[in-house]
Every structure is written in C-alpha cells, then in structure tokens.
Amino acid sequence: QVQLVESGGGLVQAGGSLRLSCAASGSISNTNVMGWYRQVPGKQRDLVATITRGGTTNYADSVQGRFIISRDNAKNTVYLQMNSLKPEDTAVYYCKLTSYSLVYWGRGTQVTVSS
C-alpha cells in the first residue's frame, strides 16, 4: 500500500506563487509516475503536470510556462512550483502516483487565488 500526503496549499493573491509538496510512503515501486491534478466543484479532475522517475515532464497547456513539476526520488516526494497564479487556478490539488496498473491518490490540498 502507498500513502500520499500533500502540503503547501493556501490562499494567495493573483500573480503570486505557491509550492506544493507530496510525500509518498509505503511499498513504492521504482517504476512510477507522479503527478498533480486539480478539481473544482462540479467538474472533473484535470491533469496539471506529471513527471516520471527519470524526470520526463508533461504539462497541461493552461499551466505551461507558469508551473514547474519536480521530484526527489530519494525522498519519494514530488513538488509543484506554481508561479503567476491566476484566479482560475483555484481548485483542490491532488497528488497521484501510478505504478503499472496501480493508482494512488492523496487527499488533496486547497489552493485559492484571489483577484
């Protein structure tokens, strides 16, 4: 079993920055992809960014150039540096770990961007 714990959410003004962290613990395979997704009430959970263990990244068009995903394999931790935040970035941000057919989610952390 794998547990994911997110931290770093909060309230920030438009144009500001936040850094999210997600620490994974438990039986973690060396073959995995970690990522961030976000969800607003009444809508589906959408991809924000993913990163492989080797460092290959993928971003949603809406955050490309503003957000940076990174990971520390030794700590089994993934980060999301969010810059130039916009009110439309307001959502609950979830950490996800995928390893072969196994998928794990964190409980989420709220990010609110005020205009």
C-alpha positions in Angstrom: 0.0 0.0 0.0 1.1 3.6 -0.7 0.2 6.7 1.1 0.4 10.2 -0.4 0.3 13.3 1.8 0.1 16.8 0.1 1.1 20.1 1.7 1.6 23.7 0.8 -1.8 24.8 -0.3 -3.3 28.1 0.8 -4.6 31.5 -0.1 -2.6 33.7 -2.4 -3.2 36.8 -4.5 -3.2 36.7 -8.3 0.3 36.9 -9.6 1.7 35.2 -6.5 3.4 31.9 -6.1 2.9 28.7 -4.1 4.8 25.5 -3.8 3.0 22.2 -3.2 4.7 19.1 -1.9 3.6 15.4 -1.9 5.4 12.8 0.0 4.8 9.2 -0.8 5.4 6.3 1.7 4.8 2.6 1.7 5.6 0.0 -0.9 6.7 2.2 -3.8 8.0 0.6 -7.0 11.0 2.2 -8.7 8.8 2.3 -11.8 6.3 5.1 -11.2 4.9 8.3 -12.5 3.9 11.1 -10.0 1.8 14.0 -10.9 -0.6 16.7 -9.9 -4.3 17.0 -10.8 -6.8 19.6 -9.8 -10.6 19.7 -9.4 -13.2 22.4 -8.8 -16.7 21.6 -7.5 -18.9 20.1 -10.2 -16.2 19.5 -12.7 -13.9 16.6 -13.5 -10.4 16.2 -12.1 -7.9 17.5 -14.6 -4.3 16.9 -15.3 -1.9 19.7 -14.2 1.5 18.0 -14.6 3.3 14.7 -14.4 6.9 13.6 -14.0 8.5 10.2 -14.5 11.2 8.8 -12.2 13.7 9.7 -14.9 12.5 13.3 -15.0 10.4 13.4 -18.1 7.6 16.0 -17.6 4.2 16.7 -19.1 2.1 19.8 -18.5 -1.4 20.9 -19.2 -1.5 23.8 -21.7 -3.1 26.1 -19.1 -0.1 25.9 -16.8 2.8 25.5 -19.3 5.4 28.2 -18.6 4.0 29.1 -15.2 4.2 25.8 -13.2 7.2 23.6 -12.7 7.0 20.0 -11.5 10.0 18.3 -10.0 10.7 15.3 -7.8 13.3 14.0 -5.3 13.5 10.2 -5.8 15.5 9.7 -2.6 12.6 11.2 -0.7 9.8 9.9 -2.8 8.5 13.4 -3.0 7.1 15.4 -5.9 6.8 19.2 -5.9 4.7 21.7 -7.9 6.1 25.2 -8.1 3.2 27.5 -9.1 4.1 31.0 -10.3 2.0 33.8 -11.8 -1.1 32.3 -10.3 -4.5 33.2 -11.6 -8.0 33.1 -10.0 -8.8 30.2 -12.4 -6.1 28.2 -10.8 -8.3 27.9 -7.7 -9.0 24.3 -7.0 -8.2 21.3 -4.8 -4.9 19.9 -6.0 -4.4 16.2 -5.8 -1.2 14.2 -5.9 -1.2 10.9 -7.9 1.2 8.1 -8.1 0.9 5.5 -10.9 2.9 2.3 -10.9 2.0 -0.2 -13.6 -1.8 -0.8 -13.0 -1.8 0.6 -9.5 -3.1 4.2 -8.9 -2.9 6.1 -5.7 -4.3 9.5 -4.8 -3.7 11.9 -2.0 -6.5 13.6 -0.1 -5.9 16.9 -1.8 -4.9 20.4 -0.7 -6.9 23.6 -1.4 -5.3 26.4 -3.5 -7.3 29.6 -3.6 -6.1 32.6 -5.8 -7.8 35.9 -5.1 -8.2 38.6 -7.7 
